Amino acid sequence: MKRAVSASLFALVLLAICSPVSAKKPEADHIRKIQTEAIRNKKSPIAHWGFDPENYTQWSTHSLRLIPVYTFGTKDAGQGIDLNSYTGQNSPYRNAKKLESIYGYLPENSVNATAEYLDQTNLYNIQEAALKAGKKNIILVVFDGMDWQTTRAAALYYNRADKYQSGRGTGLYFQDYPAAGTSQFGFMVTAPHNAATNVDVDKQSVLNPGGKIRGGYNAEKGGPNPWTPGKDKKYLIGSPSNNYGEHAYPDSANTATSMTAGIKSYNNAINVDPTGAPVTTIAHQAQQDGYAIGVVTSVPITHATPAAAYAHNVSRNDYQDIARDLVGQSSISHPNDSLPGLDVVLGGGFGTMEKKSGGKSHGKNFVPGWKYISEETIEKADVKHGGKYTVALRSPGVSGKTGLQQATQSAIKNKTRLLGVYGVGNYAAHLPFQTADGDYQPAPGLKNSAEKYSTEDIKENPTLADMTESALDVLSQNKKGFWLLVEAGDVDWANHDNNLDNSIGAVKSGEAAFKVITDWVEKHSNWQDTVVILTADHGHYLHIDQPEALIPPKEEK
């Protein structure tokens, strides 16, 4: 198989070189023009990333901003399956004992008698309560890196109007969808247990438990809600290296772990506690109760968020071992008694090559070749070689949507699991960015360069919505029910690139996946049996200085 996969990759690279997507005039694309000018001029009157309005790309990573939470099937559900159980008077941030229980210590300047927000670990509590109550379908939708400001940027562009300055907002499908009157809105703290923890991947051990800076949330400095700024612009991007604030900002690994396992851990932890001990996730519990379980993502299937659905590792960067956990093979964390494996694993990871065979990130058992999931792991998982999965890979000349649908029907017919690996290998194996206007021609980002896709890149990859549909088709064959994670991971990658064009488009592609979910619920289930949580794992630090400027001219449709 390795030789065949390599040949396929070579063919794809050749096609990418020979078949570029036809260009159009950039001035016809409103957001592309704004982004291109901002990168060229290194500043923009319309927006900026960071606390310096004179520097468009001053900050390119995460922040400690409060993050919006949209839930469906939760209002009046009772039994802890609702936001009211964890917000307002029930906010854990109003109670020192509750906070100490969450963090394992009392975080500095974090008790707030007027806190309206919940903690990220409370999303696990909602899912656990839903599972205990016998809810049939539990779905966690994560727009990685999508804070309130990112959402508003997309709403401004797609609404063609400035319809809100606070609160839940309107105009995007997930903002307006009522779920038969069962929808709720809130916002949460995403702080880690700590940052700057060092680990030994090969020994799966934590070298300095507690790290160098602790978590917590100071509402006076950070703001009481996502749309009201706090008194300290630098606080939200505090870290050991810049000494801007008293609390660490989070990464995608510990934040996903908070949502799936209900614990605070260190940045980079995949379902291990601050000491490195593995913990049980909601997916593990659901699987033990007879539910089918799955993950879908627009980025590599072994990136932090999908990894934290199921795998165990002291480092989010040990991709190949994480892949082994996801598909139920022996790994560095489960060498003798492997995990059972997920029923559906769909996402990116195709073709990105790595020659390095060891080191702190991957560990000594790294297999040179595909970085995110080894070809050996795919072959071993394939039913054609005695495995449990019908495998779908990006293939030259084959429509990604069609190929995935065929694999989906085969998996259903033959009662197998489903593994699909796609992506643009020369761009870290994520799905192509659809961009704000949907033309798949990204504007330049942080490094003054833009991703460029061939017609084959677009044709041979399914969309996040396509993969979500396949996951629902397979998982719903289980009459007991299912748990599913869907991640629009490219929102985060776009925001790291300080790229409004990619970011707004990524929100739209994630929204399309969410609509697939709601359409499925309306056709095959209801909002009494189904709970959906839509949120982000953390925020970035986009500031919109001229909201009206993101609204495209009337002639652009």
TORKOLKE-840097 format. One record per residue (C-alpha): residue number from 1; chain; x, y, z; residue in three letters. Coordinates in steps of 0.1 Angstrom, whole numbers, m for minus. Each point is the difference from the previous one (the first is absolute). Layout:
N
NUM / A / X / Y / Z / ALA;
...
//
This chain:
557
1 / A / 0 / 0 / 0 / MET;
2 / A / 28 / 24 / 8 / LYS;
3 / A / 13 / 0 / m36 / ARG;
4 / A / m36 / 5 / m13 / ALA;
5 / A / m6 / 29 / 24 / VAL;
6 / A / 33 / 17 / m10 / SER;
7 / A / m9 / m4 / m37 / ALA;
8 / A / m33 / 16 / 7 / SER;
9 / A / 16 / 29 / 18 / LEU;
10 / A / 24 / 5 / m28 / PHE;
11 / A / m28 / 2 / m25 / ALA;
12 / A / m19 / 25 / 21 / LEU;
13 / A / 31 / 23 / 3 / VAL;
14 / A / 4 / m2 / m38 / LEU;
15 / A / m37 / 9 / m5 / LEU;
16 / A / 3 / 29 / 24 / ALA;
17 / A / 29 / 14 / m20 / ILE;
18 / A / m16 / m4 / m33 / CYS;
19 / A / m36 / 9 / 8 / SER;
20 / A / m3 / 33 / 20 / PRO;
21 / A / m34 / 13 / 9 / VAL;
22 / A / m8 / 28 / m25 / SER;
23 / A / 6 / 34 / 15 / ALA;
24 / A / m24 / 29 / 2 / LYS;
25 / A / 5 / 37 / 6 / LYS;
26 / A / 7 / 5 / 37 / PRO;
27 / A / m18 / 33 / 1 / GLU;
28 / A / m33 / m19 / m7 / ALA;
29 / A / 4 / m18 / 34 / ASP;
30 / A / m7 / 24 / 28 / HIS;
31 / A / 16 / m18 / 30 / ILE;
32 / A / 29 / m12 / m21 / ARG;
33 / A / 7 / 36 / m9 / LYS;
34 / A / m1 / 11 / 37 / ILE;
35 / A / 23 / m28 / 10 / GLN;
36 / A / 25 / 5 / m28 / THR;
37 / A / 2 / 37 / 7 / GLU;
38 / A / 4 / m6 / 38 / ALA;
39 / A / 29 / m24 / m6 / ILE;
40 / A / 16 / 23 / m26 / ARG;
41 / A / m2 / 31 / 22 / ASN;
42 / A / 5 / m19 / 33 / LYS;
43 / A / m29 / 19 / 15 / LYS;
44 / A / m37 / 6 / m7 / SER;
45 / A / m26 / 25 / 12 / PRO;
46 / A / m25 / m28 / m2 / ILE;
47 / A / 14 / m26 / 24 / ALA;
48 / A / 31 / m13 / 18 / HIS;
49 / A / 12 / m30 / 19 / TRP;
50 / A / 14 / 7 / 34 / GLY;
51 / A / 0 / 31 / 23 / PHE;
52 / A / 19 / 23 / m24 / ASP;
53 / A / m24 / 16 / m26 / PRO;
54 / A / 31 / 12 / m20 / GLU;
55 / A / 11 / m36 / m7 / ASN;
56 / A / m24 / m22 / m18 / TYR;
57 / A / 18 / m32 / 8 / THR;
58 / A / 13 / 9 / 35 / GLN;
59 / A / m14 / m32 / 16 / TRP;
60 / A / m5 / m33 / m18 / SER;
61 / A / m10 / m25 / 26 / THR;
62 / A / m26 / m7 / 27 / HIS;
63 / A / m15 / 22 / 26 / SER;
64 / A / m19 / m5 / 33 / LEU;
65 / A / m32 / 16 / m13 / ARG;
66 / A / m34 / m13 / 12 / LEU;
67 / A / m14 / m23 / m27 / ILE;
68 / A / m37 / m2 / m12 / PRO;
69 / A / m19 / m32 / 6 / VAL;
70 / A / m31 / m9 / m20 / TYR;
71 / A / m20 / m30 / 11 / THR;
72 / A / m30 / m18 / m16 / PHE;
73 / A / m23 / m25 / 16 / GLY;
74 / A / 10 / 13 / 35 / THR;
75 / A / m26 / 27 / 10 / LYS;
76 / A / m22 / m14 / 28 / ASP;
77 / A / 17 / m34 / m4 / ALA;
78 / A / 8 / 0 / 37 / GLY;
79 / A / 23 / m26 / 17 / GLN;
80 / A / 30 / 23 / m7 / GLY;
81 / A / m6 / m1 / m38 / ILE;
82 / A / m2 / 38 / m3 / ASP;
83 / A / 21 / 31 / 2 / LEU;
84 / A / m20 / 15 / 29 / ASN;
85 / A / 15 / m27 / 23 / SER;
86 / A / 34 / 16 / m4 / TYR;
87 / A / m6 / 37 / m7 / THR;
88 / A / m12 / 30 / 19 / GLY;
89 / A / m5 / m8 / 37 / GLN;
90 / A / 12 / m36 / m8 / ASN;
91 / A / 33 / 12 / m16 / SER;
92 / A / 29 / m19 / 16 / PRO;
93 / A / 19 / 33 / m1 / TYR;
94 / A / m22 / 14 / 27 / ARG;
95 / A / 11 / m27 / 24 / ASN;
96 / A / 35 / m5 / 13 / ALA;
97 / A / m6 / m37 / 9 / LYS;
98 / A / m13 / m8 / m35 / LYS;
99 / A / 29 / 17 / m16 / LEU;
100 / A / 25 / m18 / 21 / GLU;
101 / A / m17 / m33 / m9 / SER;
102 / A / 4 / 8 / m37 / ILE;
103 / A / 36 / 12 / 0 / TYR;
104 / A / 14 / m20 / 29 / GLY;
105 / A / 10 / 34 / 16 / TYR;
106 / A / m18 / 33 / 4 / LEU;
107 / A / 10 / 21 / m30 / PRO;
108 / A / 12 / 35 / 7 / GLU;
109 / A / m25 / 29 / m4 / ASN;
110 / A / m26 / m23 / m16 / SER;
111 / A / m29 / m1 / 25 / VAL;
112 / A / m26 / 24 / m13 / ASN;
113 / A / m33 / 6 / 19 / ALA;
114 / A / m16 / 13 / m32 / THR;
115 / A / 13 / m26 / m25 / ALA;
116 / A / m25 / m10 / m27 / GLU;
117 / A / 24 / m25 / m17 / TYR;
118 / A / 4 / m38 / 4 / LEU;
119 / A / 33 / m19 / m2 / ASP;
120 / A / 10 / m20 / m30 / GLN;
121 / A / 0 / m32 / 21 / THR;
122 / A / m38 / 5 / 5 / ASN;
123 / A / m5 / m10 / m37 / LEU;
124 / A / 12 / m34 / 10 / TYR;
125 / A / m25 / 1 / 29 / ASN;
126 / A / m28 / 7 / m24 / ILE;
127 / A / 10 / m29 / m23 / GLN;
128 / A / 4 / m24 / 30 / GLU;
129 / A / m34 / 10 / 13 / ALA;
130 / A / m15 / m6 / m35 / ALA;
131 / A / 16 / m34 / m2 / LEU;
132 / A / m12 / m10 / 35 / LYS;
133 / A / m35 / 13 / m10 / ALA;
134 / A / 0 / m23 / m30 / GLY;
135 / A / 1 / 26 / m27 / LYS;
136 / A / 5 / m19 / m32 / LYS;
137 / A / 21 / 24 / m20 / ASN;
138 / A / 27 / 22 / 16 / ILE;
139 / A / 20 / 23 / m24 / ILE;
140 / A / 28 / 24 / 8 / LEU;
141 / A / 7 / 25 / m28 / VAL;
142 / A / 33 / 19 / 5 / VAL;
143 / A / 9 / 30 / m22 / PHE;
144 / A / 36 / 0 / 11 / ASP;
145 / A / 12 / 35 / 8 / GLY;
146 / A / m34 / 17 / m7 / MET;
147 / A / m5 / 26 / 26 / ASP;
148 / A / m28 / 26 / 0 / TRP;
149 / A / 19 / 24 / m21 / GLN;
150 / A / 8 / m26 / m27 / THR;
151 / A / m37 / m9 / m1 / THR;
152 / A / m10 / 37 / m3 / ARG;
153 / A / 24 / 5 / m29 / ALA;
154 / A / m17 / m29 / m19 / ALA;
155 / A / m35 / 13 / 9 / ALA;
156 / A / 9 / 35 / m13 / LEU;
157 / A / 11 / m13 / m33 / TYR;
158 / A / m27 / m26 / m6 / TYR;
159 / A / m28 / 22 / 14 / ASN;
160 / A / 10 / 30 / m21 / ARG;
161 / A / m9 / 21 / 31 / ALA;
162 / A / 11 / 7 / 36 / ASP;
163 / A / m28 / m16 / 19 / LYS;
164 / A / 14 / m3 / 35 / TYR;
165 / A / 26 / 13 / 23 / GLN;
166 / A / m5 / m24 / 30 / SER;
167 / A / m15 / m32 / 11 / GLY;
168 / A / m8 / m31 / m21 / ARG;
169 / A / m2 / 18 / m32 / GLY;
170 / A / m20 / m8 / m32 / THR;
171 / A / 4 / m8 / m36 / GLY;
172 / A / 21 / m32 / 1 / LEU;
173 / A / m19 / m32 / m1 / TYR;
174 / A / 12 / m12 / 34 / PHE;
175 / A / m9 / 33 / 16 / GLN;
176 / A / m35 / m1 / m13 / ASP;
177 / A / m9 / m37 / 0 / TYR;
178 / A / m27 / m5 / 28 / PRO;
179 / A / 1 / m38 / 3 / ALA;
180 / A / m37 / 0 / 7 / ALA;
181 / A / 4 / 25 / 28 / GLY;
182 / A / 27 / m20 / 18 / THR;
183 / A / 30 / 22 / m8 / SER;
184 / A / 21 / 19 / 26 / GLN;
185 / A / 30 / 24 / m1 / PHE;
186 / A / 28 / 7 / 25 / GLY;
187 / A / 37 / 5 / 2 / PHE;
188 / A / 28 / m17 / 18 / MET;
189 / A / 36 / 2 / 14 / VAL;
190 / A / 25 / m21 / m18 / THR;
191 / A / 30 / 4 / 22 / ALA;
192 / A / 24 / m30 / 4 / PRO;
193 / A / 12 / m15 / 33 / HIS;
194 / A / 35 / 13 / m9 / ASN;
195 / A / 24 / 8 / m29 / ALA;
196 / A / 36 / m8 / m7 / ALA;
197 / A / m1 / m37 / 11 / THR;
198 / A / 29 / m21 / m13 / ASN;
199 / A / m5 / m37 / m9 / VAL;
200 / A / 18 / m31 / m11 / ASP;
201 / A / m20 / m15 / m29 / VAL;
202 / A / 18 / m34 / 0 / ASP;
203 / A / m5 / m5 / 38 / LYS;
204 / A / m35 / 17 / m2 / GLN;
205 / A / 10 / 20 / 31 / SER;
206 / A / m4 / 36 / 12 / VAL;
207 / A / 34 / 14 / 11 / LEU;
208 / A / m12 / 31 / 18 / ASN;
209 / A / m36 / m3 / 13 / PRO;
210 / A / m16 / 34 / 4 / GLY;
211 / A / 20 / 17 / m27 / GLY;
212 / A / 11 / 36 / 3 / LYS;
213 / A / m33 / 20 / m1 / ILE;
214 / A / m34 / m9 / 13 / ARG;
215 / A / m35 / 4 / m15 / GLY;
216 / A / m30 / 21 / 12 / GLY;
217 / A / m20 / 29 / m12 / TYR;
218 / A / 0 / 36 / 12 / ASN;
219 / A / m32 / 16 / m13 / ALA;
220 / A / 11 / 35 / 9 / GLU;
221 / A / 30 / m3 / m23 / LYS;
222 / A / m15 / m23 / m26 / GLY;
223 / A / m36 / 12 / m2 / GLY;
224 / A / m33 / m12 / 15 / PRO;
225 / A / m12 / m14 / m34 / ASN;
226 / A / 14 / m6 / m35 / PRO;
227 / A / m11 / 33 / m14 / TRP;
228 / A / 10 / 23 / 29 / THR;
229 / A / 38 / 7 / 3 / PRO;
230 / A / 17 / m2 / 33 / GLY;
231 / A / 24 / 27 / 14 / LYS;
232 / A / 32 / m17 / m11 / ASP;
233 / A / 5 / m6 / m37 / LYS;
234 / A / 31 / m21 / 6 / LYS;
235 / A / m15 / m23 / 26 / TYR;
236 / A / m18 / m23 / m24 / LEU;
237 / A / 32 / m11 / m17 / ILE;
238 / A / 20 / m5 / 32 / GLY;
239 / A / 27 / m27 / m1 / SER;
240 / A / 33 / m10 / 16 / PRO;
241 / A / 19 / 15 / m28 / SER;
242 / A / m16 / 34 / m3 / ASN;
243 / A / m10 / 6 / 36 / ASN;
244 / A / m31 / 19 / m11 / TYR;
245 / A / m25 / m15 / 25 / GLY;
246 / A / m4 / m21 / 31 / GLU;
247 / A / m18 / m29 / m17 / HIS;
248 / A / 11 / m23 / m29 / ALA;
249 / A / m19 / 0 / m33 / TYR;
250 / A / m11 / m34 / m12 / PRO;
251 / A / 8 / m23 / m29 / ASP;
252 / A / m23 / m24 / m19 / SER;
253 / A / 12 / m32 / 18 / ALA;
254 / A / m9 / 9 / 36 / ASN;
255 / A / m31 / 19 / m11 / THR;
256 / A / m13 / m30 / m19 / ALA;
257 / A / 9 / m22 / 30 / THR;
258 / A / m21 / 23 / 22 / SER;
259 / A / m30 / m5 / m23 / MET;
260 / A / 4 / m38 / m5 / THR;
261 / A / 14 / m11 / 34 / ALA;
262 / A / m12 / 27 / 24 / GLY;
263 / A / 35 / 9 / 14 / ILE;
264 / A / 24 / 29 / m1 / LYS;
265 / A / 34 / m11 / m12 / SER;
266 / A / 32 / 16 / m14 / TYR;
267 / A / 3 / 14 / m35 / ASN;
268 / A / 9 / m29 / m24 / ASN;
269 / A / m17 / m27 / 21 / ALA;
270 / A / m22 / m26 / m18 / ILE;
271 / A / m23 / m15 / 26 / ASN;
272 / A / 26 / m1 / 28 / VAL;
273 / A / m2 / 19 / 33 / ASP;
274 / A / 27 / 25 / 11 / PRO;
275 / A / 21 / m29 / 12 / THR;
276 / A / m2 / m19 / m33 / GLY;
277 / A / m26 / m27 / 12 / ALA;
278 / A / m25 / m10 / m27 / PRO;
279 / A / m37 / 9 / 6 / VAL;
280 / A / m32 / m13 / m14 / THR;
281 / A / m19 / 21 / m26 / THR;
282 / A / m37 / 3 / m8 / ILE;
283 / A / 6 / m21 / m32 / ALA;
284 / A / 16 / m28 / 21 / HIS;
285 / A / m31 / 0 / 23 / GLN;
286 / A / m24 / 1 / m29 / ALA;
287 / A / 18 / m29 / m17 / GLN;
288 / A / m1 / m20 / 32 / GLN;
289 / A / m38 / 6 / 1 / ASP;
290 / A / m4 / m14 / m35 / GLY;
291 / A / m1 / 33 / m20 / TYR;
292 / A / 19 / 3 / m33 / ALA;
293 / A / 26 / 28 / 1 / ILE;
294 / A / 17 / 21 / m27 / GLY;
295 / A / 20 / 31 / m9 / VAL;
296 / A / 0 / 22 / m30 / VAL;
297 / A / 24 / 29 / m7 / THR;
298 / A / 12 / 22 / m28 / SER;
299 / A / 36 / m2 / 12 / VAL;
300 / A / 22 / m31 / 7 / PRO;
301 / A / m19 / m26 / 19 / ILE;
302 / A / 27 / m1 / 26 / THR;
303 / A / 1 / 37 / 8 / HIS;
304 / A / m8 / 10 / 35 / ALA;
305 / A / m38 / 3 / m1 / THR;
306 / A / m9 / m34 / m17 / PRO;
307 / A / 29 / m16 / 20 / ALA;
308 / A / m16 / 11 / 33 / ALA;
309 / A / m32 / m18 / m9 / ALA;
310 / A / 16 / m33 / 7 / TYR;
311 / A / 38 / m3 / 1 / ALA;
312 / A / 24 / 2 / 30 / HIS;
313 / A / 34 / 17 / m3 / ASN;
314 / A / 22 / 24 / 19 / VAL;
315 / A / 6 / 19 / m32 / SER;
316 / A / m24 / 12 / m27 / ARG;
317 / A / 28 / m2 / m25 / ASN;
318 / A / 5 / m38 / 2 / ASP;
319 / A / m23 / m3 / m30 / TYR;
320 / A / 6 / m36 / m11 / GLN;
321 / A / m5 / m14 / 34 / ASP;
322 / A / m32 / 20 / 3 / ILE;
323 / A / m11 / m15 / m33 / ALA;
324 / A / 6 / m35 / 14 / ARG;
325 / A / m22 / 8 / 30 / ASP;
326 / A / m28 / 13 / m22 / LEU;
327 / A / m2 / m31 / m21 / VAL;
328 / A / 6 / m25 / 28 / GLY;
329 / A / 36 / m10 / m5 / GLN;
330 / A / 29 / m4 / 24 / SER;
331 / A / 16 / 34 / 9 / SER;
332 / A / 25 / 15 / 23 / ILE;
333 / A / m27 / 7 / 26 / SER;
334 / A / m18 / m34 / m5 / HIS;
335 / A / 28 / m24 / m10 / PRO;
336 / A / m16 / m33 / 12 / ASN;
337 / A / m37 / 7 / 3 / ASP;
338 / A / m10 / 23 / m28 / SER;
339 / A / m32 / 21 / 0 / LEU;
340 / A / m30 / m14 / m19 / PRO;
341 / A / 2 / 28 / m25 / GLY;
342 / A / m26 / 24 / m15 / LEU;
343 / A / m27 / m11 / m23 / ASP;
344 / A / 5 / 29 / m24 / VAL;
345 / A / 32 / 21 / m6 / VAL;
346 / A / m2 / 25 / m28 / LEU;
347 / A / 22 / 30 / m8 / GLY;
348 / A / 33 / 12 / m13 / GLY;
349 / A / 35 / m14 / 3 / GLY;
350 / A / 6 / m11 / m35 / PHE;
351 / A / 35 / 0 / m15 / GLY;
352 / A / 19 / 25 / 22 / THR;
353 / A / 35 / m16 / 2 / MET;
354 / A / 24 / m1 / 29 / GLU;
355 / A / 35 / m16 / m2 / LYS;
356 / A / 10 / 5 / 36 / LYS;
357 / A / m3 / m33 / 19 / SER;
358 / A / 2 / 11 / 36 / GLY;
359 / A / 3 / 30 / 23 / GLY;
360 / A / m19 / 17 / 28 / LYS;
361 / A / m32 / 5 / m21 / SER;
362 / A / m5 / m34 / m17 / HIS;
363 / A / 18 / m24 / 22 / GLY;
364 / A / 25 / m27 / m10 / LYS;
365 / A / m27 / m22 / m16 / ASN;
366 / A / m8 / 25 / m27 / PHE;
367 / A / m3 / m16 / m35 / VAL;
368 / A / 14 / 22 / m27 / PRO;
369 / A / m26 / 8 / m27 / GLY;
370 / A / m34 / 15 / 7 / TRP;
371 / A / 3 / 23 / 30 / LYS;
372 / A / m35 / 0 / 14 / TYR;
373 / A / m9 / m37 / m4 / ILE;
374 / A / 24 / m26 / m13 / SER;
375 / A / m7 / m20 / m31 / GLU;
376 / A / 7 / m31 / 21 / GLU;
377 / A / m29 / 10 / 24 / THR;
378 / A / m24 / 6 / m29 / ILE;
379 / A / 9 / m34 / m16 / GLU;
380 / A / m4 / m18 / 33 / LYS;
381 / A / m34 / 16 / 5 / ALA;
382 / A / m13 / m8 / m34 / ASP;
383 / A / m25 / m29 / m3 / VAL;
384 / A / 18 / m11 / m31 / LYS;
385 / A / 29 / m9 / 22 / HIS;
386 / A / m19 / m14 / 29 / GLY;
387 / A / m8 / 33 / 18 / GLY;
388 / A / m34 / 14 / 11 / LYS;
389 / A / m3 / 30 / m22 / TYR;
390 / A / m12 / 7 / m36 / THR;
391 / A / 27 / 25 / m10 / VAL;
392 / A / m6 / 30 / m23 / ALA;
393 / A / 31 / 19 / m12 / LEU;
394 / A / 4 / 30 / m23 / ARG;
395 / A / 6 / m15 / m34 / SER;
396 / A / 10 / 15 / m34 / PRO;
397 / A / m30 / 8 / m22 / GLY;
398 / A / m26 / m12 / 26 / VAL;
399 / A / m25 / 25 / 14 / SER;
400 / A / 6 / 2 / 37 / GLY;
401 / A / m37 / 2 / 7 / LYS;
402 / A / m8 / m30 / m23 / THR;
403 / A / 29 / m21 / 13 / GLY;
404 / A / m10 / 6 / 36 / LEU;
405 / A / m37 / m8 / m7 / GLN;
406 / A / 10 / m33 / m15 / GLN;
407 / A / 21 / m9 / 30 / ALA;
408 / A / m28 / 11 / 23 / THR;
409 / A / m25 / m23 / m17 / GLN;
410 / A / 25 / m28 / 0 / SER;
411 / A / 6 / 4 / 37 / ALA;
412 / A / m37 / 0 / 7 / ILE;
413 / A / m6 / m31 / m23 / LYS;
414 / A / 28 / m20 / 14 / ASN;
415 / A / m4 / 13 / 36 / LYS;
416 / A / 35 / 13 / 3 / THR;
417 / A / 15 / 32 / 15 / ARG;
418 / A / 9 / 29 / m23 / LEU;
419 / A / 34 / 17 / m3 / LEU;
420 / A / 6 / 29 / m25 / GLY;
421 / A / 32 / 20 / m5 / VAL;
422 / A / 0 / 30 / m23 / TYR;
423 / A / 16 / 34 / m3 / GLY;
424 / A / 25 / 21 / m19 / VAL;
425 / A / 33 / m17 / 8 / GLY;
426 / A / 22 / 29 / m8 / ASN;
427 / A / m19 / 22 / 24 / TYR;
428 / A / 1 / m20 / 32 / ALA;
429 / A / m28 / m23 / m12 / ALA;
430 / A / m30 / 20 / 9 / HIS;
431 / A / m30 / 4 / m24 / LEU;
432 / A / 2 / 29 / m24 / PRO;
433 / A / m11 / 34 / 15 / PHE;
434 / A / m32 / 10 / m18 / GLN;
435 / A / 7 / 37 / 7 / THR;
436 / A / m27 / 27 / 8 / ALA;
437 / A / m15 / 0 / m35 / ASP;
438 / A / 4 / m37 / m4 / GLY;
439 / A / 24 / 0 / m30 / ASP;
440 / A / 28 / m19 / 17 / TYR;
441 / A / 26 / 27 / m8 / GLN;
442 / A / 14 / 11 / 33 / PRO;
443 / A / 15 / 35 / 6 / ALA;
444 / A / 35 / 2 / 13 / PRO;
445 / A / 5 / m4 / 38 / GLY;
446 / A / 26 / 5 / 27 / LEU;
447 / A / 30 / m10 / m22 / LYS;
448 / A / m12 / 21 / m29 / ASN;
449 / A / m9 / m32 / m19 / SER;
450 / A / m32 / m17 / m10 / ALA;
451 / A / m10 / m36 / m4 / GLU;
452 / A / m7 / m10 / m36 / LYS;
453 / A / m22 / m29 / m9 / TYR;
454 / A / m2 / m20 / m32 / SER;
455 / A / m34 / m10 / m15 / THR;
456 / A / 9 / m35 / 12 / GLU;
457 / A / 5 / 12 / 36 / ASP;
458 / A / m36 / 13 / 0 / ILE;
459 / A / m15 / m30 / m19 / LYS;
460 / A / 18 / m28 / 18 / GLU;
461 / A / m8 / 12 / 36 / ASN;
462 / A / m35 / m2 / 16 / PRO;
463 / A / m12 / 29 / 20 / THR;
464 / A / m4 / 0 / 38 / LEU;
465 / A / m38 / m1 / m7 / ALA;
466 / A / 5 / m31 / m22 / ASP;
467 / A / 20 / m18 / 27 / MET;
468 / A / m26 / 10 / 27 / THR;
469 / A / m27 / m16 / m21 / GLU;
470 / A / 20 / m32 / m4 / SER;
471 / A / 7 / m2 / 37 / ALA;
472 / A / m37 / 4 / 9 / LEU;
473 / A / m9 / m27 / m26 / ASP;
474 / A / 23 / m25 / 15 / VAL;
475 / A / m4 / 8 / 37 / LEU;
476 / A / m38 / 1 / m1 / SER;
477 / A / 0 / m37 / m10 / GLN;
478 / A / 5 / m6 / 37 / ASN;
479 / A / m34 / m2 / 15 / LYS;
480 / A / 13 / 9 / 35 / LYS;
481 / A / 12 / 34 / m11 / GLY;
482 / A / 32 / 18 / m7 / PHE;
483 / A / 25 / 27 / 11 / TRP;
484 / A / 17 / 21 / m27 / LEU;
485 / A / 26 / 28 / 0 / LEU;
486 / A / 0 / 23 / m31 / VAL;
487 / A / 29 / 25 / m2 / GLU;
488 / A / 2 / 29 / m24 / ALA;
489 / A / 38 / 1 / 7 / GLY;
490 / A / 9 / 23 / m28 / ASP;
491 / A / m15 / 30 / 18 / VAL;
492 / A / 30 / m2 / 24 / ASP;
493 / A / 25 / m5 / m27 / TRP;
494 / A / m13 / 31 / m18 / ALA;
495 / A / 1 / 21 / 31 / ASN;
496 / A / 36 / m11 / 8 / HIS;
497 / A / 8 / 13 / m35 / ASP;
498 / A / m17 / 33 / 8 / ASN;
499 / A / m21 / m6 / m30 / ASN;
500 / A / m36 / 14 / m2 / LEU;
501 / A / m7 / m15 / m34 / ASP;
502 / A / 7 / m36 / 12 / ASN;
503 / A / m15 / 5 / 34 / SER;
504 / A / m34 / 13 / m13 / ILE;
505 / A / m2 / m28 / m26 / GLY;
506 / A / 9 / m26 / 27 / ALA;
507 / A / m29 / 12 / 22 / VAL;
508 / A / m23 / m5 / m30 / LYS;
509 / A / 12 / m35 / m8 / SER;
510 / A / m4 / m9 / 37 / GLY;
511 / A / m35 / 15 / m1 / GLU;
512 / A / m8 / m23 / m30 / ALA;
513 / A / 10 / m30 / 21 / ALA;
514 / A / m22 / 11 / 28 / PHE;
515 / A / m30 / 3 / m24 / LYS;
516 / A / 6 / m36 / m10 / VAL;
517 / A / m4 / m9 / 37 / ILE;
518 / A / m32 / 19 / 5 / THR;
519 / A / m15 / m13 / m33 / ASP;
520 / A / 9 / m36 / 12 / TRP;
521 / A / m17 / 6 / 34 / VAL;
522 / A / m31 / 14 / m16 / GLU;
523 / A / m3 / m30 / m24 / LYS;
524 / A / 12 / m29 / 22 / HIS;
525 / A / m3 / 11 / 36 / SER;
526 / A / m13 / 30 / 21 / ASN;
527 / A / 12 / 25 / 26 / TRP;
528 / A / m12 / m21 / 30 / GLN;
529 / A / 24 / m28 / m10 / ASP;
530 / A / 29 / 22 / m12 / THR;
531 / A / 24 / 24 / 16 / VAL;
532 / A / 23 / 21 / m20 / VAL;
533 / A / 27 / 24 / 14 / ILE;
534 / A / 16 / 24 / m25 / LEU;
535 / A / 29 / 21 / 13 / THR;
536 / A / 37 / 7 / m4 / ALA;
537 / A / 29 / m14 / 20 / ASP;
538 / A / 16 / 34 / 5 / HIS;
539 / A / 3 / 34 / m17 / GLY;
540 / A / 26 / 20 / m18 / HIS;
541 / A / 4 / 38 / 2 / TYR;
542 / A / m17 / 16 / m30 / LEU;
543 / A / m13 / 35 / 5 / HIS;
544 / A / m25 / 15 / m25 / ILE;
545 / A / 5 / 37 / m1 / ASP;
546 / A / m24 / 9 / m29 / GLN;
547 / A / m27 / m26 / 0 / PRO;
548 / A / m18 / 16 / m29 / GLU;
549 / A / 30 / m4 / m22 / ALA;
550 / A / m3 / m38 / 0 / LEU;
551 / A / m34 / 3 / m17 / ILE;
552 / A / 5 / m5 / m37 / PRO;
553 / A / m12 / 24 / m27 / PRO;
554 / A / m35 / m6 / m12 / LYS;
555 / A / 12 / m12 / m34 / GLU;
556 / A / 20 / m29 / 16 / GLU;
557 / A / m22 / m30 / 5 / LYS;
//
